[in-house]
Amino acid sequence: MLSFTCDYTQGAHPKILERLVETNLEQLPGYGLDHYCDSAKEKIKNACKCPDAEVWFLTGGTQTNATVIDSVLEKYEGVISARTGHINAHESGAVEYTGHKVLPLPEHEGKIRTEELEALLKAFWEDGSREHMVFPGMVYLSHPTEYGTLYTKAELESISAVCRDYKIPLFLDGARLGYGLMSLDTDVTLPMIAELCDIFYIGGTKVGALCGEAVVFTRKNAPRHFLTLIKQHGALLAKGRLTGIQFDTLFTDDLYFKISRHAIEMAELMKKGFVEKGYSFFLNSPTNQQFIILENEKLRELQKQVAFEVWEKFDDTRTVVRFATSWGTKKEEIEELIGLL
């Protein structure tokens, strides 16, 4: 059975497993206070070209989003997100569970638009009854988005400028950040993200690690006692070495970027195969997620041999489905898929 369901269905990159085995019997301090975590943090700051950054390791994407948003916002504030943003659509109400409302904006192929963001903020602050409303206290983006699309440098610059005008932080969800940075169709770099965002995270779970995300506060702006807050949210590993060793490995010899580029190369090969076979795309994704429109009968037939994500209904006879490549996808698997098509 071929599987293109998601990019975290495999374990971890072999080099990570090797390092975990090599260091397994070392006695190390807990909770991220070991030298591997320190080394990984320095490598990440160097990659971001952001020496003032503060880096923290958390267990997974949902925990990271909920912990960061809850820790940064005041009790009366909410977070602005695209309607399809992960925190609004696929995190089981984790943000709302912390007591903060998600304030949705229209999405345009997964992205928000600067003018609509500015209009929301302007309308709120001009409303005489705003004290009875949820205050917009943060802007949340995902890059890549849930549709595999990417913000351009110009789009990030304009959104960042609005956030700074209204003095609210810009938080970028980078669960799949490697695949965005290594896309063949992007003008955004890691240092740019560090410059334009107040907070972002580098995803490990979906990009070669067993688990873990690296949160970067770019301006020494982490909440006070953030380690305590991470623990309160259940996102702190006692064996913090697990995330430290993994990220130290990912950011040695550009491994994170190399394996991300591999996923993009496999996605481009897959995309070419779909085109040659005459399949229609729901949208143009430049990353590792490809969205195809399948006739329902063909979908059921293909599901007998291939695992993929059923995304949404397109019309009465067709469905949008997602195929995702990853750091571990093999060229032979793509070729087999194309043969089945």
VEXZA-720303 format. One record per residue (C-alpha): residue number from 1; residue in three letters; z, y, x. Coordinates in Angstrom, 3 decimals. Example, Ala and Ser with C-alpha at 12.3 -4.5 7.8 and 13.67 -1.06 7.14 Angstrom:
% residues 2
num; residuo; up; north; east
1; ALA; 7.800; -4.500; 12.300
2; SER; 7.140; -1.060; 13.670
***
This chain:
% residues 341
num; residuo; up; north; east
1; MET; 0.000; 0.000; 0.000
2; LEU; -1.083; 3.312; 1.502
3; SER; 1.400; 6.143; 1.000
4; PHE; 0.642; 9.855; 0.891
5; THR; 3.494; 10.660; -1.480
6; CYS; 5.357; 13.105; 0.732
7; ASP; 6.043; 14.099; 4.329
8; TYR; 9.566; 12.668; 4.540
9; THR; 8.957; 9.056; 3.522
10; GLN; 9.058; 7.838; 7.139
11; GLY; 12.084; 7.834; 9.411
12; ALA; 11.907; 9.973; 12.538
13; HIS; 9.629; 10.570; 15.480
14; PRO; 10.151; 7.871; 18.169
15; LYS; 11.242; 10.431; 20.775
16; ILE; 14.085; 11.487; 18.502
17; LEU; 15.181; 7.904; 18.001
18; GLU; 15.046; 7.332; 21.764
19; ARG; 17.288; 10.345; 22.411
20; LEU; 19.739; 9.285; 19.706
21; VAL; 20.010; 5.843; 21.309
22; GLU; 20.300; 7.262; 24.837
23; THR; 23.165; 9.568; 23.828
24; ASN; 24.798; 7.215; 21.341
25; LEU; 27.898; 6.318; 23.373
26; GLU; 28.657; 9.828; 24.605
27; GLN; 31.925; 11.283; 23.371
28; LEU; 31.083; 14.702; 21.939
29; PRO; 32.874; 17.380; 19.915
30; GLY; 32.147; 17.385; 16.197
31; TYR; 30.761; 19.916; 13.711
32; GLY; 27.970; 21.225; 15.931
33; LEU; 30.210; 22.275; 18.813
34; ASP; 28.546; 19.957; 21.340
35; HIS; 26.244; 20.936; 24.199
36; TYR; 23.159; 19.432; 22.534
37; CYS; 23.550; 21.820; 19.623
38; ASP; 24.007; 24.688; 22.067
39; SER; 20.860; 23.686; 23.937
40; ALA; 18.839; 23.356; 20.727
41; LYS; 19.969; 26.798; 19.556
42; GLU; 18.827; 28.409; 22.791
43; LYS; 15.447; 26.679; 22.615
44; ILE; 14.965; 27.829; 19.025
45; LYS; 15.896; 31.421; 19.893
46; ASN; 13.402; 31.341; 22.764
47; ALA; 10.671; 29.940; 20.512
48; CYS; 11.385; 32.713; 17.990
49; LYS; 11.517; 35.338; 20.762
50; CYS; 14.686; 36.494; 19.054
51; PRO; 17.588; 36.525; 21.527
52; ASP; 19.955; 38.074; 18.969
53; ALA; 19.448; 35.245; 16.479
54; GLU; 22.296; 33.088; 15.215
55; VAL; 21.282; 29.459; 14.592
56; TRP; 23.119; 26.958; 12.404
57; PHE; 22.320; 23.340; 11.584
58; LEU; 22.633; 22.054; 8.026
59; THR; 21.921; 18.667; 6.507
60; GLY; 18.957; 19.194; 4.156
61; GLY; 16.758; 21.664; 2.334
62; THR; 18.569; 21.910; -0.994
63; GLN; 21.949; 22.249; 0.722
64; THR; 20.486; 24.902; 3.007
65; ASN; 18.991; 26.971; 0.198
66; ALA; 22.124; 26.800; -1.938
67; THR; 24.485; 27.492; 0.980
68; VAL; 22.548; 30.458; 2.366
69; ILE; 21.921; 32.063; -1.015
70; ASP; 25.499; 31.615; -2.246
71; SER; 26.994; 32.820; 1.047
72; VAL; 24.858; 35.961; 1.290
73; LEU; 24.854; 37.126; -2.337
74; GLU; 27.641; 38.918; -4.131
75; LYS; 28.966; 37.154; -7.226
76; TYR; 27.012; 39.458; -9.536
77; GLU; 23.677; 39.052; -7.712
78; GLY; 20.719; 36.744; -8.215
79; VAL; 17.767; 35.724; -6.067
80; ILE; 14.122; 36.578; -6.747
81; SER; 11.699; 33.650; -6.446
82; ALA; 8.234; 32.637; -7.531
83; ARG; 8.339; 30.729; -10.812
84; THR; 7.196; 27.640; -8.879
85; GLY; 9.581; 28.286; -5.987
86; HIS; 11.530; 25.232; -4.916
87; ILE; 14.903; 26.737; -5.840
88; ASN; 13.617; 27.464; -9.342
89; ALA; 11.710; 24.258; -10.058
90; HIS; 12.823; 21.287; -7.966
91; GLU; 16.431; 21.673; -6.838
92; SER; 18.281; 20.525; -9.945
93; GLY; 19.728; 23.976; -10.582
94; ALA; 21.578; 23.919; -7.235
95; VAL; 21.512; 27.714; -6.915
96; GLU; 22.683; 28.207; -10.495
97; TYR; 25.425; 25.657; -9.808
98; THR; 26.834; 28.074; -7.232
99; GLY; 26.957; 30.800; -9.888
100; HIS; 23.797; 32.734; -9.021
101; LYS; 20.792; 33.185; -11.279
102; VAL; 17.250; 32.641; -10.021
103; LEU; 15.111; 35.610; -11.090
104; PRO; 11.534; 34.283; -11.410
105; LEU; 8.372; 36.231; -10.699
106; PRO; 4.837; 35.114; -11.616
107; GLU; 3.248; 32.867; -9.013
108; HIS; -0.259; 33.153; -7.652
109; GLU; -1.107; 29.810; -6.055
110; GLY; 2.587; 29.508; -5.271
111; LYS; 3.036; 33.013; -3.842
112; ILE; 4.582; 36.210; -5.169
113; ARG; 2.819; 39.562; -4.963
114; THR; 4.315; 42.667; -3.425
115; GLU; 3.412; 44.923; -6.333
116; GLU; 5.127; 42.632; -8.851
117; LEU; 8.216; 42.370; -6.643
118; GLU; 8.375; 46.140; -6.296
119; ALA; 7.882; 46.604; -10.042
120; LEU; 10.809; 44.267; -10.792
121; LEU; 13.117; 46.084; -8.393
122; LYS; 12.034; 49.515; -9.575
123; ALA; 12.536; 48.588; -13.222
124; PHE; 16.001; 47.246; -12.510
125; TRP; 17.240; 50.309; -10.643
126; GLU; 15.780; 52.681; -13.238
127; ASP; 17.435; 50.807; -16.098
128; GLY; 20.456; 52.715; -17.391
129; SER; 22.106; 49.482; -18.534
130; ARG; 21.710; 47.652; -15.213
131; GLU; 25.479; 47.181; -14.867
132; HIS; 25.149; 44.623; -17.656
133; MET; 22.394; 42.725; -15.846
134; VAL; 22.090; 40.345; -12.893
135; PHE; 21.494; 42.416; -9.767
136; PRO; 18.507; 41.326; -7.624
137; GLY; 20.209; 40.698; -4.297
138; MET; 17.706; 38.680; -2.252
139; VAL; 14.051; 37.669; -2.120
140; TYR; 13.248; 33.994; -1.545
141; LEU; 9.873; 32.776; -0.248
142; SER; 8.705; 29.336; 0.818
143; HIS; 6.131; 29.063; 3.590
144; PRO; 4.187; 26.885; 3.051
145; THR; 4.625; 27.193; -0.693
146; GLU; 5.008; 24.285; -3.077
147; TYR; 1.208; 24.335; -3.381
148; GLY; 0.628; 24.188; 0.371
149; THR; -0.537; 27.803; 0.470
150; LEU; 0.477; 30.331; 3.100
151; TYR; 1.452; 33.971; 3.193
152; THR; -0.626; 36.109; 5.525
153; LYS; 0.922; 38.412; 8.086
154; ALA; -0.036; 41.402; 5.930
155; GLU; 1.587; 39.874; 2.846
156; LEU; 4.808; 39.128; 4.717
157; GLU; 4.839; 42.628; 6.179
158; SER; 4.466; 44.249; 2.766
159; ILE; 7.142; 42.059; 1.134
160; SER; 9.478; 42.668; 4.071
161; ALA; 8.937; 46.430; 3.768
162; VAL; 9.893; 46.364; 0.073
163; CYS; 13.028; 44.361; 0.848
164; ARG; 14.063; 46.876; 3.477
165; ASP; 13.341; 49.806; 1.152
166; TYR; 15.711; 48.275; -1.394
167; LYS; 18.152; 47.022; 1.260
168; ILE; 18.083; 43.364; 0.220
169; PRO; 17.548; 40.420; 2.588
170; LEU; 14.321; 38.431; 2.802
171; PHE; 14.983; 34.682; 3.034
172; LEU; 12.166; 32.286; 3.947
173; ASP; 12.405; 28.576; 3.150
174; GLY; 10.708; 26.783; 6.044
175; ALA; 11.198; 23.179; 4.973
176; ARG; 7.554; 22.583; 5.999
177; LEU; 7.334; 25.497; 8.411
178; GLY; 5.718; 23.520; 11.230
179; TYR; 2.755; 22.637; 9.046
180; GLY; 2.310; 26.293; 8.137
181; LEU; 2.492; 27.514; 11.720
182; MET; -0.029; 24.938; 12.912
183; SER; -2.520; 25.472; 10.089
184; LEU; -6.040; 26.316; 11.218
185; ASP; -6.045; 29.164; 8.701
186; THR; -3.004; 31.306; 9.484
187; ASP; -2.257; 34.507; 11.372
188; VAL; 1.524; 34.046; 11.132
189; THR; 3.606; 32.965; 14.131
190; LEU; 7.249; 31.975; 14.527
191; PRO; 8.171; 35.268; 16.275
192; MET; 6.532; 37.194; 13.408
193; ILE; 8.689; 35.362; 10.892
194; ALA; 11.777; 36.146; 12.965
195; GLU; 10.768; 39.802; 13.042
196; LEU; 9.960; 40.160; 9.328
197; CYS; 12.653; 37.980; 7.746
198; ASP; 16.405; 38.458; 7.705
199; ILE; 17.011; 34.729; 7.328
200; PHE; 14.749; 31.705; 7.546
201; TYR; 15.024; 28.068; 8.371
202; ILE; 13.028; 25.607; 10.414
203; GLY; 12.656; 22.354; 8.538
204; GLY; 13.394; 19.121; 10.338
205; THR; 13.626; 16.626; 7.478
206; LYS; 9.919; 16.971; 6.628
207; VAL; 8.740; 17.536; 10.191
208; GLY; 9.802; 14.566; 12.271
209; ALA; 13.593; 14.496; 12.019
210; LEU; 15.776; 11.985; 10.202
211; CYS; 17.482; 14.923; 8.522
212; GLY; 18.504; 18.486; 9.194
213; GLU; 17.389; 22.104; 8.945
214; ALA; 17.926; 24.914; 11.463
215; VAL; 18.930; 28.185; 9.780
216; VAL; 18.146; 31.332; 11.731
217; PHE; 19.875; 34.636; 11.004
218; THR; 17.663; 37.034; 12.898
219; ARG; 19.893; 40.108; 13.317
220; LYS; 23.395; 38.785; 13.975
221; ASN; 23.710; 38.938; 10.206
222; ALA; 25.269; 35.576; 9.386
223; PRO; 28.093; 35.782; 6.826
224; ARG; 31.599; 35.797; 8.247
225; HIS; 33.051; 32.332; 8.840
226; PHE; 29.702; 30.740; 8.039
227; LEU; 30.794; 27.380; 9.454
228; THR; 33.557; 27.305; 6.844
229; LEU; 31.083; 28.200; 4.110
230; ILE; 28.694; 25.449; 5.223
231; LYS; 31.546; 22.959; 4.998
232; GLN; 32.564; 24.202; 1.552
233; HIS; 29.020; 23.496; 0.368
234; GLY; 29.035; 19.947; 1.749
235; ALA; 26.254; 20.730; 4.228
236; LEU; 28.174; 20.267; 7.491
237; LEU; 27.958; 17.034; 9.457
238; ALA; 31.111; 15.912; 11.257
239; LYS; 28.753; 14.297; 13.759
240; GLY; 26.887; 17.542; 14.343
241; ARG; 25.309; 15.959; 17.404
242; LEU; 22.893; 14.253; 14.997
243; THR; 21.122; 17.518; 14.151
244; GLY; 21.625; 19.046; 17.591
245; ILE; 19.984; 16.171; 19.458
246; GLN; 17.115; 16.045; 16.972
247; PHE; 16.301; 19.748; 17.205
248; ASP; 16.816; 19.774; 20.948
249; THR; 14.168; 17.035; 21.134
250; LEU; 11.823; 18.739; 18.657
251; PHE; 11.927; 21.959; 20.683
252; THR; 11.378; 20.272; 24.050
253; ASP; 7.786; 20.325; 25.358
254; ASP; 6.568; 21.812; 22.027
255; LEU; 7.047; 18.499; 20.211
256; TYR; 7.682; 20.262; 16.876
257; PHE; 4.373; 22.092; 17.090
258; LYS; 2.381; 19.132; 18.423
259; ILE; 3.410; 16.764; 15.638
260; SER; 2.865; 19.488; 13.045
261; ARG; -0.656; 20.039; 14.348
262; HIS; -1.277; 16.282; 14.045
263; ALA; -0.423; 16.422; 10.332
264; ILE; -2.862; 19.306; 9.889
265; GLU; -5.616; 17.399; 11.691
266; MET; -5.043; 14.420; 9.384
267; ALA; -5.095; 16.701; 6.323
268; GLU; -8.385; 18.244; 7.448
269; LEU; -9.852; 14.758; 7.887
270; MET; -8.621; 13.841; 4.416
271; LYS; -10.037; 17.038; 2.940
272; LYS; -13.426; 16.325; 4.487
273; GLY; -13.386; 12.858; 2.943
274; PHE; -12.591; 14.215; -0.507
275; VAL; -15.437; 16.725; -0.210
276; GLU; -17.925; 14.075; 0.893
277; LYS; -16.917; 11.855; -2.048
278; GLY; -17.435; 14.707; -4.523
279; TYR; -13.833; 15.255; -5.575
280; SER; -12.643; 18.622; -6.931
281; PHE; -9.698; 20.544; -5.484
282; PHE; -7.110; 22.257; -7.673
283; LEU; -6.791; 24.980; -5.034
284; ASN; -7.573; 25.487; -1.370
285; SER; -4.569; 24.433; 0.696
286; PRO; -4.729; 25.013; 4.464
287; THR; -1.709; 22.812; 5.173
288; ASN; -0.698; 19.152; 4.926
289; GLN; -0.552; 19.097; 1.115
290; GLN; -3.862; 18.573; -0.682
291; PHE; -4.176; 18.897; -4.464
292; ILE; -6.999; 16.967; -6.101
293; ILE; -8.166; 16.782; -9.725
294; LEU; -8.555; 13.152; -10.783
295; GLU; -9.896; 11.648; -13.976
296; ASN; -6.980; 9.808; -15.595
297; GLU; -8.765; 6.456; -15.519
298; LYS; -9.566; 6.883; -11.811
299; LEU; -5.964; 7.958; -11.155
300; ARG; -4.571; 4.745; -12.645
301; GLU; -7.042; 2.648; -10.681
302; LEU; -6.226; 4.363; -7.380
303; GLN; -2.470; 4.013; -7.959
304; LYS; -2.847; 0.251; -7.600
305; GLN; -3.479; 0.692; -3.862
306; VAL; -2.333; 4.197; -2.942
307; ALA; 0.949; 6.060; -3.514
308; PHE; 0.610; 9.799; -4.198
309; GLU; 2.364; 12.448; -6.269
310; VAL; 1.289; 13.118; -9.850
311; TRP; 1.629; 16.898; -10.038
312; GLU; 0.609; 18.332; -13.399
313; LYS; -1.753; 17.864; -16.322
314; PHE; -5.099; 19.633; -15.820
315; ASP; -6.621; 18.877; -19.231
316; ASP; -6.751; 15.993; -21.701
317; THR; -8.725; 13.723; -19.376
318; ARG; -7.780; 14.918; -15.882
319; THR; -4.616; 15.314; -13.806
320; VAL; -3.710; 17.250; -10.668
321; VAL; -2.322; 14.965; -7.953
322; ARG; -1.001; 15.667; -4.461
323; PHE; -1.735; 13.826; -1.239
324; ALA; 0.501; 14.750; 1.703
325; THR; 0.015; 13.942; 5.363
326; SER; 2.832; 14.076; 7.891
327; TRP; 3.690; 13.919; 11.572
328; GLY; 3.422; 10.116; 11.271
329; THR; 0.120; 9.772; 9.397
330; LYS; -2.423; 7.588; 11.193
331; LYS; -6.155; 8.252; 11.323
332; GLU; -6.767; 4.665; 10.206
333; GLU; -4.807; 5.346; 7.012
334; ILE; -7.012; 8.331; 6.190
335; GLU; -10.133; 6.276; 6.817
336; GLU; -8.822; 3.501; 4.559
337; LEU; -8.099; 6.013; 1.810
338; ILE; -11.599; 7.470; 2.058
339; GLY; -13.026; 3.958; 1.833
340; LEU; -11.055; 3.308; -1.368
341; LEU; -12.340; 6.539; -2.898
***
